[in-house]
Amino acid sequence: MSSYVTRKTPGDTDWFVHDRFGMFIHFGLYSMPARHEWIKSMEKIPDEKYDLYFKHFNPDLLDAKDWARQAKAAGMKYAVLTTKHHEGFCLFDTKYTDYNVMNTPYGKDIVREYVDAFRAEGLKIGFYYSLLDWHHPDYTLDHCHPRRDDEGWEKYDEGRDMHRYAKYMRDQITELLTNYGKIDILWFDFSWEGEPEFERTHPGIRGGKGKDDWEAEELVALARKLQPGIMIDNRTGLEQDIYTPEQYQMQEWVKHPETGELVNWEACQTFSGSWGYFRDEMSWKTPEMLINMLVRTVSLGGNLLMNVGPTSRGYFDHRAEKALSVYADWMRVNGRSIYGCTMAEPEFKVPNGCFATQSADGKRLYVHLVEYPYAFLELRGFAGKVEYAQFLHDGSEILFTEGKSEHISMGRTEATDLLVLTIPQICPDVITPVIELILK
C-alpha cells in the first residue's frame, strides 16, 4: 500500500485521487469575441458593448453528449464546467439575475445539458463558480474590474453592497447544488491580495478581494450542508479539500504552507494560452507536452484538469479535438499507469528523463520514458524487487539482468542493487512509452 498520507479534509476525495484526470470547460459570452476569457477586463469593454454578445449568444451546434463522449474517450473521469465566469453571465436557469442563458437566443439551460450528458457517460460532475462578477450591480471596484479606470471611478462604488452580492452568490449556489442532483466538485475562483500600485493610484479602493468579501465561511458551510461530501477548492481563501496550482508544473508534491503536510492537489492547465476559445492564439501544446504534463503531475501525487474552450457555436474546434485525441490514443493503452496511481515510494528512484508512478497497492511500478534511452535502462535499487517487466502499451516482455551491466567501451559495472532492462534500440511508435514493473 502507498505510504503517502495527505492532510484530512471535509470532502470525499477517495474517487478523486484514484481517477486523476479531468476536463475543465470554460464557456461563456467571451467565446464570441474569441480573444481571451478576460477580454472585458483587459480591453475595459463597457457594458453596453459587451451586451452585444449577450444579445447574440447562440451556440446552436452545442452537443453536450459529444463533449462527454470526447472527454470519456480521452480517459478523463470527471469534468468541471464554468457555470458563471468573471463576466457574470450564467449558463444555467437562475431566478436571481436576467443575465443568464435562458434570455439569449439559445434559450436552453447549458448546465442541465452538461450534467445530463456527462452523468450518462459515468463521469463525475463539477461546477466552477466565479467569485468575481463584473456585471452584478453590487460588485465593487478592484484591480481586475473593467471599470477601474473610467472617469468618475471614485464614485463607482456608491450604492454598491458586497453583503448583498455575497447573498446573491449563496442564492445561486443553492440553485446549483439543489437543482442538478449530486455534484462532486465545487470549484470557486478566486481570491487575491491587494495590488499596491493600483491602490496608490486609486486611493480608497482595495485592489484585491478575499474570504471576508465572499463571506466564505457561510458560503462553504451552505455548500456542505446542501451536498455533504462535495469536494471544494481553496480559492475562496479558506482551506478546503484541494489545492489548485494554475498553469504551472509542480516540482514536488504540494504541501500545506504551515504544517508541511502533503495535500490533495490538482494542476489546471490549458491546451493553448487561454481558457476560453481564442481563435488566433497559436501557442498550442505539442502531443509530447500534453502527455508529459499528465505523467509528471501524477508522478508527484496530483491530478490534472485539462481545459477545453468551446467555440461560440458550442463545439470543440479541430485543435482541441486533435489534442483530446492525443490523450485518447495514449490513455487507451497506458491508462493503467495513471488511474489509481501516485508518486512512487522513495526507494524507487528513476534516472533523469523518466517519471515514475506506482499503483496504490504498491504492486506495480510504472517507468515513463520521457527521454528514450538507447538499448538499456539501468535502475539502481531495483535488483531483487522485480518479478516481470513489460511495455505497457502492447504487453511485450522486457528482459532484464541484475547486479551488473556490460558495455564494450566502458567495461563491466557491478552493483548488487542494479537492475538493467534491455529495451529496443528504436523507440516504439508511442509518445512516452511506459515500462510496467510487476514487483515481487
Order of alpha helices (4+ residues) and beta strands (2+ residues): alpha-beta-alpha-alpha-alpha-beta-alpha-beta-alpha-beta-alpha-alpha-alpha-beta-beta-alpha-beta-alpha-beta-beta-beta-beta-beta-beta-beta-beta
